Each structure stands twice: as C-alpha cells, then as structure tokens.
Amino acid sequence: MQFPNFEFVITEEKYQQFIAVSDDRHQLHVNSEYAKSKGFNDVVVHGNILNCILSNIVGMKLGFEHVMIINQSINYRKPIYINDHLNVELSLKEEIAFLPGLDLAFKFFRGEELIANGTIFIKTAL
C-alpha cells in the first residue's frame, strides 16, 4: 500500500488557533525574546500541532469512509516555527486484517531535515 506525501504550512493563523484551543501560553511558545534566550530561532510552535496534522491526514486525506486513530507515538527531533513548510511521509508497517487496521510509520520533514517521526495505528472499519 502506497501513500502520497502530504504538505502543510504552519501559518500564524493555525498557530494562534492551536494556542486558543490548548490554552498553552508557555513563554517558549509566545515570547520571542524568551525563546531566543533559550537557543531557539524564535517562538517554538507547539509540537502537538503535528498530532492535529496527523488527525487531518487520517480523517480527511487517506480516503477511508470509517476510520479512527487507536494509538500514536511521536518523537520530536527539531523545533518547528511559524511559516515552516512541512512534508509528511507515511509508510505501511503492517496491515491487520482481522480488525481491520493499519500500523503506519510517519516522518515530518522541513526540507531534508527530519522534524519528527513515529507510528500511528488506525482502525479502518468502525
């Protein structure tokens, strides 16, 4: 089973919406001077925004009429920033016929740089 690559831009609007939903206003995420004093280029976008991107891919882009995320694990490798252009690669680890479900691996890239990776298990029939 092959999957296309998916592209996303972390816009200012999406960043602000995530802050509004999560109510996480830690200084690293909202104070540029603080983030720079800790060695970052600017405010760091919340890593969990990547979980939202995965949810969008699974629920809206894979083409399953009935689908649910059962489990996912993500490893954050590099910070993400506002206006980053991210590419997401999915690959099949295992198809579980009796559920039915798919065990997938994913990687987030900014250009050639690996930002995050992990696994996600989805049930493809409810």
SULQUI-V719952 format. One record per backbone hydrogen bond with DSSP energy under -0.5 kcal/mol. CO is the residue of the C=O (numbers start at 0). NH is the residue of the N-H. E is the energy in kcal/mol with one decimal. If there is no record, write none. Layout:
CO,NH,E / CO,NH,E
//
This chain:
5,87,-3.0 / 7,85,-3.4 / 8,10,-1.5 / 9,82,-4.4 / 10,14,-2.4 / 11,15,-2.6 / 12,16,-2.5 / 13,17,-2.3 / 14,18,-2.0 / 15,19,-2.3 / 16,20,-2.2 / 17,21,-3.0 / 18,22,-2.5 / 22,24,-0.9 / 25,28,-1.9 / 25,29,-1.0 / 26,30,-2.5 / 27,43,-2.4 / 29,31,-0.6 / 30,34,-2.6 / 31,35,-2.7 / 32,36,-2.1 / 33,37,-1.0 / 34,37,-0.8 / 34,39,-2.2 / 35,38,-1.7 / 42,44,-0.5 / 44,79,-0.5 / 45,48,-1.7 / 46,49,-2.1 / 47,50,-0.7 / 47,51,-1.1 / 48,52,-1.7 / 49,53,-2.3 / 50,54,-2.3 / 51,55,-2.2 / 52,56,-2.4 / 53,57,-2.8 / 54,58,-2.8 / 55,59,-2.4 / 55,60,-0.7 / 56,60,-1.6 / 56,61,-1.4 / 64,66,-0.5 / 67,69,-0.5 / 67,122,-3.0 / 70,120,-3.5 / 72,118,-1.7 / 73,75,-0.5 / 74,76,-0.5 / 74,116,-1.8 / 79,44,-2.8 / 80,83,-1.9 / 83,9,-2.6 / 83,85,-0.6 / 85,7,-2.7 / 86,108,-2.9 / 87,5,-2.2 / 88,106,-1.9 / 90,104,-2.9 / 93,95,-0.5 / 93,102,-3.2 / 94,96,-0.8 / 95,98,-0.8 / 95,99,-0.7 / 95,100,-2.1 / 99,123,-1.9 / 99,124,-0.6 / 100,95,-2.9 / 101,103,-0.6 / 101,121,-2.7 / 102,92,-3.0 / 102,93,-1.8 / 103,119,-2.5 / 104,90,-2.3 / 105,117,-1.9 / 106,88,-2.6 / 107,114,-3.2 / 107,115,-1.2 / 108,86,-2.6 / 108,110,-0.6 / 109,112,-2.0 / 112,109,-2.5 / 114,76,-3.4 / 114,77,-1.9 / 115,107,-3.2 / 116,74,-3.4 / 117,105,-2.4 / 118,72,-2.7 / 119,103,-3.0 / 119,121,-0.5 / 120,69,-2.8 / 120,70,-1.5 / 121,101,-2.5 / 121,123,-0.5 / 122,67,-2.0
//
